[in-house]
């Protein structure tokens, strides 16, 4: 397998050293390119095809900022499998929404206890392996069903991007669930195996991809947008719906709309 290529754009040199030191300990030896500002980052981005970009949102060296970088690489038509991780001290919902609309895939908050270069790199590695495995799949092209198109539209409404690996699994799962007459669907028996066959995955991998995509949306999307389109209240201590809650909610929503 080829080495993962990472572009780190971070103006705090001590922070860059933390990433560099950690990468030296990794057995899979990713290639790390470091830029200390937007212009340097864009130059390296143009010269080398990247798999992952780790972007500090608050660049302070007078050379642009993180949002400007996101907007510029979007105009450059970044590779489809590029995964962009934003690291930031800003936790406001408005910033999350802006970052998401600008093309970022995931946000790590530097002020949270779970933030560290080690956790960011582990997450980046996971996403890279998912993208490599997807490229290896030999799937015959199939036309999307009407149900799948409707599900896709609803996923777009809540800000679920196409870069999320689990999005296609969610679309297929909800479309399959709309075929059931039961309001209590058994995902392990009736849904995951069908989606797994469609995408040449294991049922457990399908379940995990769906779970990660749901959590990503609830972590990064605008809360008001979520409340508008997903009207069920989460239980105490819960930060995202379960796979079953999410799939059943949208399957029933689509079926009920069809009866109207």
C-alpha positions, 0 to 999 in steps of 0.5 A, spaced: 500 500 500 502 506 498 504 511 503 499 516 506 500 523 504 498 529 509 499 536 508 499 540 515 497 547 515 499 550 522 503 556 524 505 554 531 511 551 530 511 547 537 505 544 534 508 542 528 513 539 531 508 535 536 505 532 529 512 531 526 515 527 532 509 523 533 509 521 525 516 518 526 514 513 531 508 510 526 510 504 523 506 506 516 511 512 515 506 517 512 509 523 508 508 529 512 508 536 508 508 542 513 506 549 511 506 555 516 501 559 512 495 559 507 500 561 501 505 556 503 499 551 504 496 552 497 503 551 493 504 545 496 497 543 495 498 544 488 505 541 487 503 534 491 497 530 491 494 530 498 490 524 501 489 528 508 489 536 509 490 538 517 488 545 517 489 550 523 483 555 522 486 560 526 492 562 522 496 568 525 501 570 520 498 575 516 498 570 510 490 568 509 486 564 514 483 557 514 477 559 511 480 562 505 484 556 504 478 552 504 475 556 499 481 556 494 482 549 494 475 548 492 476 552 486 482 548 484 477 542 484 480 538 489 481 530 489 474 526 490 477 522 496 481 528 499 479 528 507 480 535 510 480 535 518 480 542 521 483 544 528 481 550 531 479 553 538 473 556 536 467 552 538 461 556 535 455 553 531 456 558 526 463 557 525 462 549 524 457 551 519 461 555 515 467 551 515 463 545 513 460 549 507 467 551 505 468 543 504 471 541 511 470 534 513 471 533 520 473 538 526 477 537 532 477 542 537 483 544 540 480 545 547 477 539 548 480 533 552 480 528 546 484 533 542 491 531 540 496 530 534 495 522 536 488 522 535 488 526 529 493 522 526 489 516 528 483 519 525 486 521 518 489 514 518 482 511 518 479 515 513 485 514 508 484 506 509 477 507 508 478 511 501 483 506 499 478 500 500 473 504 496 477 505 490 479 497 490 471 495 490 469 493 483 462 495 482 457 495 476 454 501 475 447 502 478 441 507 477 439 510 483 432 508 485 427 514 486 427 512 494 434 513 494 434 520 490 429 522 495 433 520 501 439 523 498 435 529 498 434 529 505 441 527 507 443 534 503 438 538 507 442 536 514 449 537 511 451 530 510 457 531 505 458 526 499 465 525 502 462 521 508 464 514 507 457 512 510 453 516 506 452 511 501 450 506 506 445 510 509 442 512 503 441 505 501 439 503 508 433 508 509 431 506 501 431 499 503 427 500 510 422 504 506 420 497 503 418 494 510 411 494 512 414 494 520 415 500 524 420 496 528 426 494 523 431 489 525 437 492 522 442 486 523 437 481 519 434 486 514 438 492 512 445 491 514 446 484 509 443 488 503 447 494 504 453 490 505 452 485 499 451 492 494 457 495 496 461 489 497 462 490 505 461 486 511 455 488 515 459 490 521 463 495 516 456 498 514 453 499 521 460 502 523 460 507 517 453 509 518 454 510 525 460 515 524 456 519 518 451 520 523 455 522 529 459 527 524 453 530 522 451 531 529 458 534 531 459 539 525 452 541 522 448 547 524 443 545 530 438 549 528 438 545 521 438 539 525 432 541 529 428 543 523 429 536 519 430 531 525 424 533 530 425 527 535 428 529 541 435 525 543 435 522 550 439 525 556 446 524 555 446 522 548 449 527 542 447 523 536 441 518 534 442 511 534 443 508 527 436 504 528 433 511 530 435 515 524 434 510 519 427 508 522 425 516 522 427 517 515 424 511 512 417 512 516 418 520 514 418 518 506 413 512 507 408 517 510 410 523 505 408 518 500 401 516 503 399 524 503 
